[in-house]
Amino acid sequence: MTITGSTSARDRATIEDVAVAAGVSVATVSRALRGLPNVAWSTRERVSRVADELRYRADPSASRLATGRSRSIAIAVPLLNGWYFSQVLAGAEAVCAEAGYVLVVMCVADRAGRRGLVDATTSIDRRVDGIVFVDIPLHGDDLGTIAQTGLRTVTIGQSTDLFPSVGIDDVAVGELATEHLLELGHRRIGVIGGQAEDQINFVVPQLRQQGVERALATAGVAADASLQVGGSFSVAGGREAMTVLMQAPEPPTAVFAMSDEMAFGAILAARESACHVPDDVSIVGVDDHDVAVVLGLTTVRQRVSEVGARAARLVLDQLEGVEVPIGRYESPIELVVRETSRKPRRRP
């Protein structure tokens, strides 16, 4: 089940409403209204004006919380140093802060860590009121253990039959990026994906690869495994992967990198080899990272901080007694075409 509407019938404006009206992320709204740094003066003024117009005030439930609650929400992520995860955390923290909750961050870097966190939920539920799992696969036994605790739980990425989930259609992401390159006339398309050895069985690369292969099959183009290289979702990994692709006997005329950070690395590698983007090779990323517009990167945009905000809101709604259906809360994606993609100069 995919659910796109609001989960609760609130008459008051929320921090998400202010973000939409002001055209910024929930994290930016939170920083602006709390007087935190790294917010432009003009943005701070706009956010403040919109908040006044909407008569926005911090969540009144923060002052009437039931006794016995910890007023803390845990969020578990596989990485702490990636832009995507930092944006998810920022969105979740903004909503928690609005409601008077503290966000407790837990890093689960491998399968042993996941098992340990799941086993620890029997004690975690005495320290936090809810938990969000971000791109951490939970299996049958894991789900059962967590459900038995009664801990308010939401997943980002994975869909389950027991808890609400938030995410995007990752298959559609790969399909959208590849269709764009195919429409430009590219037929030899390289892919920079996840790491070869995934310590936690991260499913996003596989789903996006499915989208790539679906688009290629629809266009009658055979997928070439030799053009698929792991990039570890980092700038350095993308740089190394792009170097490998350009050294192929017949290099690709276009590359789809499954994150903007890997795309940045690919652009760097191309420049180092005197390969011009997009004349010699087109590059498409995913996320719409803050730096993407600076580099003119064509990318599949997702509203990352809003995903974190929605997940946190779903946990808080449950704590406030709002009925939250178990289903998939889908966040939109869109292709943003900039300067790094164009028709191939040579026939593939």
Buried (B, 14 or more C-beta within 10 A) or exposed (E): EEBEEBBBEEEEBBBBBBBBBBEBBBBBBBBBBEEEEEBEEEBBEBBBEBBEEBEBEBBEBBEEBEEEEBBBBBBBBBBEEBBBBBBBBBBBBBBBBBBBBEBBBBEBEEBEBBBEBBEEBEEBBEEBBBBBBBBBBBEEEBBEBBBEBEBBBBBBBBBBEEBBBBBBBBBBBBBBBBBBBBEBBBBBBBBBBBBEEBBBEBBBBBBBBBBBBBBBEEEEBEBBEEBBBBBBBBBBBBBBBBBBBBEBEEBBBBBBBBBBBBBBBBBBBBEEBEBEBBEBBBBBBBBBBEBBEEBEBBBBBBBBBBBBBBBBBBBBBBBBEBEBEEBBBBBEBEBBEBEBBBEBEEEB
